[in-house]
Amino acid sequence: MAATSSTATAMAMATTSSTAPIATAPFSSLPLRLNLRPKPLLCTSRRLLLLPVRRSSSSSWDQPVSEEGEEEDSEEPGAATGEDDGEEEGDEKPRPEPVAASGFEFAAPPEGYVEPAPFDELPPESPEDVAAAYEALYGPAFSGETVMGNNVFEVKVVDPIDMDREQRPTDDFSERVVQVNRVTKVVKGGRQLSYRAIVVVGDMKGHVGVGVGKAKEVTEAITKAAMNGRRNLVTVPLTKYSTFPHRADADYGAARVMLRPACPGSGVIAGGAVRVVLEMAGVENALGKQLRSKNPLNNARATIKATQMMRQFKDVAAERGLPMEELWK
């Protein structure tokens, strides 16, 4: 009797437990009710991607969000950044049409024009052809062998400085020594003495040049300076009264020279290297002044520079397109 009652009691309790509601925890539905956002995802890129959560206007805090809605709202990082959409849209965009060619046309070749053959199709050049082309451009080779009849060993270039005074070509230029200095070059073995000469060369007809030469002997230094002056000749503008057409000032280094025209009969009123340059150029009436340094070489070259700044009246009239009489009005 006791066993039967205990069995009935157990069955009643099982039936009661299956039909009775199960008590849940008080905060179990809180994440669904608050609709919390998911944690951010860290990607390999520098940007921080967040999963957006779409919320409809009809949703409220009390209504739970279904699992299906959460899956629909979640999107992949690529979709959030719009990378895939951009690529797809870029492929779908119509490409621009190529720009139409301009109407430029090359000129027609002249009659009888024959297009040269390509370089690769030309016959190979022989060593004689290469040697002849080289000799035509650069002269005979140093080997002494020539194709055009020259021989480098037989060609002897004679410097006019090495010639004797009787063998040098005579010309209408006169020489005047301005300065001879003894200069010293200090080397490892001691001092090397030499001479530096400044010579002014001119023909007394408007052509003058300043030269500098150095040598172990004084005469050789003067000869070198004279040859250097002949290589640097300039033309000095002169009027019919053997004076300058207008005034001029020039600087060379630390030297400054002032030149002014003078009336007939005045003569050359100047000193130092300025006077030598003006006399060798053929100037008979002029005023000259050394304003700064007394260096004869710099003053001589400053005088040359000042004369090159002058212009004749006929040159100015030709540039302006006026007769010379108009310049005097």
TORDREN-561843 format. One line per 3 residues: number of its first residue (from 1); their letters; for each residue x, y, z negated of C-alpha. Coordinates in nm, 2 decimals. Layout:
BEGIN
NUM	A	X Y Z ~ ...
//
This chain:
BEGIN
1	MAA	0.00 0.00 0.00 ~ 0.28 0.23 -0.08 ~ 0.46 0.16 0.25
4	TSS	0.15 0.24 0.45 ~ 0.10 0.57 0.28 ~ 0.46 0.68 0.34
7	TAT	0.44 0.59 0.71 ~ 0.12 0.80 0.76 ~ 0.28 1.09 0.58
10	AMA	0.59 1.07 0.81 ~ 0.37 1.07 1.12 ~ 0.17 1.36 1.00
13	MAT	0.49 1.56 0.94 ~ 0.62 1.48 1.29 ~ 0.29 1.60 1.45
16	TSS	0.29 1.91 1.24 ~ 0.66 2.00 1.33 ~ 0.60 1.95 1.71
19	TAP	0.30 2.18 1.72 ~ 0.43 2.45 1.48 ~ 0.61 2.75 1.63
22	IAT	0.99 2.77 1.59 ~ 1.11 3.07 1.41 ~ 1.37 3.27 1.60
25	APF	1.64 3.50 1.47 ~ 1.53 3.86 1.43 ~ 1.80 4.01 1.67
28	SSL	1.81 3.74 1.93 ~ 1.62 3.94 2.20 ~ 1.81 4.27 2.12
31	PLR	2.04 4.25 2.43 ~ 1.75 4.21 2.66 ~ 1.55 4.48 2.51
34	LNL	1.83 4.74 2.50 ~ 1.94 4.65 2.85 ~ 2.31 4.69 2.76
37	RPK	2.56 4.76 3.04 ~ 2.82 4.49 3.12 ~ 3.18 4.55 3.04
40	PLL	3.40 4.71 3.30 ~ 3.61 4.50 3.53 ~ 3.97 4.57 3.58
43	CTS	4.10 4.52 3.94 ~ 4.44 4.52 4.08 ~ 4.39 4.86 4.23
46	RRL	4.43 5.18 4.04 ~ 4.05 5.25 4.04 ~ 3.83 5.13 3.76
49	LLL	3.53 4.96 3.91 ~ 3.20 4.95 3.71 ~ 2.91 4.73 3.79
52	PVR	2.61 4.95 3.84 ~ 2.29 4.87 3.67 ~ 1.97 4.97 3.85
55	RSS	1.68 5.06 3.64 ~ 1.33 5.11 3.78 ~ 1.11 5.39 3.66
58	SSS	0.85 5.15 3.53 ~ 1.09 4.96 3.30 ~ 1.10 5.05 2.94
61	WDQ	1.30 4.95 2.64 ~ 1.03 4.72 2.52 ~ 1.01 4.51 2.84
64	PVS	1.28 4.25 2.87 ~ 1.48 4.23 3.20 ~ 1.45 3.90 3.38
67	EEG	1.76 3.70 3.46 ~ 1.67 3.73 3.83 ~ 1.67 4.11 3.81
70	EEE	2.01 4.11 3.65 ~ 2.15 3.90 3.93 ~ 2.00 4.12 4.19
73	DSE	2.13 4.44 4.02 ~ 2.48 4.31 4.00 ~ 2.69 4.38 4.30
76	EPG	3.04 4.29 4.40 ~ 3.33 4.54 4.37 ~ 3.37 4.56 4.74
79	AAT	3.01 4.65 4.79 ~ 3.03 4.92 4.51 ~ 3.32 5.09 4.68
82	GED	3.16 5.07 5.02 ~ 3.47 4.92 5.19 ~ 3.28 4.65 5.38
85	DGE	3.01 4.89 5.49 ~ 3.28 5.14 5.61 ~ 3.45 4.87 5.82
88	EEG	3.12 4.75 5.97 ~ 3.01 5.11 6.04 ~ 3.35 5.18 6.20
91	DEK	3.31 4.90 6.44 ~ 2.96 5.00 6.53 ~ 3.05 5.37 6.61
94	PRP	3.09 5.44 6.98 ~ 3.44 5.51 7.09 ~ 3.52 5.84 7.26
97	EPV	3.55 5.83 7.63 ~ 3.90 5.89 7.78 ~ 3.97 6.25 7.88
100	AAS	3.95 6.30 8.25 ~ 4.28 6.35 8.43 ~ 4.37 6.71 8.53
103	GFE	4.37 6.81 8.89 ~ 4.75 6.85 8.91 ~ 4.91 6.69 9.21
106	FAA	5.28 6.66 9.29 ~ 5.41 6.84 9.59 ~ 5.46 6.63 9.90
109	PPE	5.82 6.54 9.98 ~ 5.98 6.73 10.27 ~ 6.01 6.58 10.61
112	GYV	6.29 6.33 10.65 ~ 6.32 6.27 10.28 ~ 6.45 5.92 10.20
115	EPA	6.41 5.80 9.85 ~ 6.74 5.69 9.70 ~ 6.79 5.33 9.61
118	PFD	6.77 5.23 9.25 ~ 7.10 5.23 9.05 ~ 7.09 4.86 9.00
121	ELP	7.06 4.79 9.38 ~ 7.36 5.00 9.48 ~ 7.67 4.81 9.59
124	PES	7.94 4.78 9.32 ~ 8.21 5.04 9.32 ~ 8.57 4.94 9.37
127	PED	8.85 5.06 9.14 ~ 8.97 5.29 9.41 ~ 8.64 5.46 9.43
130	VAA	8.62 5.51 9.05 ~ 8.98 5.65 9.05 ~ 8.90 5.89 9.33
133	AYE	8.59 6.01 9.15 ~ 8.78 6.06 8.83 ~ 9.06 6.25 9.00
136	ALY	8.81 6.48 9.17 ~ 8.65 6.57 8.84 ~ 8.94 6.57 8.59
139	GPA	9.26 6.58 8.81 ~ 9.53 6.31 8.85 ~ 9.55 6.05 8.58
142	FSG	9.84 6.03 8.34 ~ 9.96 5.70 8.48 ~ 10.10 5.88 8.78
145	ETV	9.90 5.69 9.04 ~ 9.68 5.90 9.26 ~ 9.43 5.84 9.53
148	MGN	9.41 6.19 9.67 ~ 9.79 6.24 9.71 ~ 9.87 6.40 9.37
151	NVF	10.14 6.28 9.13 ~ 10.13 6.40 8.77 ~ 10.50 6.34 8.73
154	EVK	10.58 6.58 9.02 ~ 10.35 6.85 8.90 ~ 10.54 7.09 8.68
157	VVD	10.35 7.38 8.53 ~ 10.58 7.68 8.46 ~ 10.48 7.93 8.20
160	PID	10.56 8.29 8.30 ~ 10.72 8.33 7.96 ~ 10.99 8.07 8.05
163	MDR	11.08 8.26 8.37 ~ 11.36 8.51 8.39 ~ 11.27 8.87 8.42
166	EQR	11.38 8.88 8.78 ~ 11.16 8.58 8.87 ~ 10.84 8.72 8.71
169	PTD	10.58 8.86 8.95 ~ 10.59 9.24 8.96 ~ 10.27 9.44 8.92
172	DFS	10.16 9.79 8.85 ~ 10.12 9.74 8.47 ~ 10.35 9.91 8.23
175	ERV	10.43 9.78 7.88 ~ 10.47 9.97 7.55 ~ 10.56 9.81 7.23
178	VQV	10.35 9.92 6.93 ~ 10.50 9.72 6.65 ~ 10.75 9.44 6.59
181	NRV	10.73 9.26 6.25 ~ 10.93 8.98 6.10 ~ 10.70 8.72 5.96
184	TKV	10.78 8.43 5.73 ~ 10.61 8.09 5.72 ~ 10.68 7.89 5.40
187	VKG	10.70 7.51 5.46 ~ 10.81 7.21 5.26 ~ 11.17 7.25 5.37
190	GRQ	11.19 7.62 5.32 ~ 11.10 7.94 5.51 ~ 11.07 7.97 5.88
193	LSY	11.14 8.32 6.01 ~ 10.98 8.45 6.33 ~ 10.88 8.78 6.49
196	RAI	10.54 8.92 6.58 ~ 10.51 9.18 6.85 ~ 10.21 9.40 6.95
199	VVV	10.23 9.53 7.31 ~ 9.98 9.75 7.50 ~ 9.97 9.69 7.88
202	GDM	9.81 9.94 8.12 ~ 9.83 10.07 8.48 ~ 9.74 10.44 8.40
205	KGH	9.43 10.40 8.62 ~ 9.17 10.29 8.37 ~ 9.29 9.94 8.29
208	VGV	9.44 9.86 7.96 ~ 9.49 9.55 7.74 ~ 9.63 9.47 7.39
211	GVG	9.84 9.16 7.34 ~ 10.00 8.98 7.04 ~ 10.29 8.73 7.06
214	KAK	10.50 8.54 6.81 ~ 10.84 8.38 6.87 ~ 11.18 8.31 6.71
217	EVT	11.34 8.60 6.91 ~ 11.22 8.95 6.95 ~ 11.24 8.96 7.33
220	EAI	11.05 8.64 7.36 ~ 10.78 8.77 7.13 ~ 10.74 9.09 7.34
223	TKA	10.72 8.88 7.66 ~ 10.44 8.66 7.51 ~ 10.25 8.97 7.39
226	AMN	10.28 9.13 7.73 ~ 10.13 8.82 7.90 ~ 9.86 8.81 7.64
229	GRR	9.77 9.17 7.71 ~ 9.74 9.10 8.08 ~ 9.49 8.82 8.01
232	NLV	9.27 9.06 7.81 ~ 9.24 9.36 8.04 ~ 8.94 9.60 8.01
235	TVP	8.83 9.89 8.22 ~ 8.80 10.23 8.05 ~ 8.53 10.47 8.19
238	LTK	8.68 10.80 8.29 ~ 8.55 11.12 8.44 ~ 8.72 11.34 8.71
241	YST	8.89 11.53 8.43 ~ 9.05 11.21 8.29 ~ 8.85 11.22 7.98
244	FPH	8.56 11.02 7.82 ~ 8.20 11.07 7.94 ~ 8.08 11.09 7.58
247	RAD	8.18 11.03 7.22 ~ 8.20 10.69 7.06 ~ 8.30 10.53 6.73
250	ADY	8.39 10.17 6.67 ~ 8.50 9.94 6.38 ~ 8.74 9.64 6.40
253	GAA	8.81 9.48 6.07 ~ 8.89 9.75 5.81 ~ 8.98 10.00 6.08
256	RVM	8.75 10.27 6.22 ~ 8.83 10.48 6.52 ~ 8.66 10.80 6.64
259	LRP	8.70 10.91 7.01 ~ 8.58 11.24 7.15 ~ 8.61 11.39 7.50
262	ACP	8.81 11.71 7.55 ~ 8.83 11.99 7.80 ~ 9.10 11.99 8.07
265	GSG	9.45 12.09 7.94 ~ 9.39 11.96 7.59 ~ 9.60 11.65 7.62
268	VIA	9.57 11.34 7.41 ~ 9.54 11.45 7.05 ~ 9.57 11.12 6.86
271	GGA	9.83 10.93 6.67 ~ 9.95 10.57 6.61 ~ 9.81 10.29 6.82
274	VRV	9.52 10.50 6.94 ~ 9.75 10.73 7.12 ~ 9.94 10.45 7.29
277	VLE	9.62 10.28 7.41 ~ 9.47 10.60 7.55 ~ 9.79 10.69 7.73
280	MAG	9.83 10.35 7.89 ~ 9.47 10.36 8.00 ~ 9.53 10.69 8.19
283	VEN	9.34 10.93 7.96 ~ 9.48 11.28 7.98 ~ 9.23 11.48 7.77
286	ALG	9.08 11.32 7.46 ~ 9.06 11.34 7.08 ~ 9.12 11.04 6.86
289	KQL	9.13 10.98 6.49 ~ 9.20 10.68 6.27 ~ 8.95 10.70 5.98
292	RSK	9.03 10.40 5.76 ~ 9.30 10.14 5.78 ~ 9.64 10.23 5.93
295	NPL	9.69 9.87 6.07 ~ 9.82 9.92 6.43 ~ 9.66 9.60 6.56
298	NNA	9.32 9.67 6.42 ~ 9.32 10.03 6.53 ~ 9.43 9.93 6.89
301	RAT	9.15 9.68 6.91 ~ 8.90 9.92 6.76 ~ 9.00 10.17 7.04
304	IKA	8.94 9.91 7.30 ~ 8.60 9.83 7.15 ~ 8.50 10.20 7.14
307	TQM	8.59 10.25 7.51 ~ 8.37 9.95 7.60 ~ 8.07 10.12 7.43
310	MRQ	8.09 10.41 7.67 ~ 7.89 10.44 8.00 ~ 7.92 10.65 8.31
313	FKD	7.65 10.90 8.41 ~ 7.60 10.71 8.74 ~ 7.53 10.39 8.55
316	VAA	7.27 10.55 8.32 ~ 7.11 10.72 8.62 ~ 7.09 10.39 8.80
319	ERG	6.93 10.22 8.50 ~ 6.67 10.49 8.46 ~ 6.60 10.53 8.83
322	LPM	6.68 10.90 8.84 ~ 6.93 11.11 9.03 ~ 7.24 11.23 8.84
325	EEL	7.12 11.59 8.87 ~ 6.82 11.51 8.65 ~ 7.05 11.40 8.36
328	WK	7.19 11.75 8.33 ~ 6.85 11.92 8.29
//
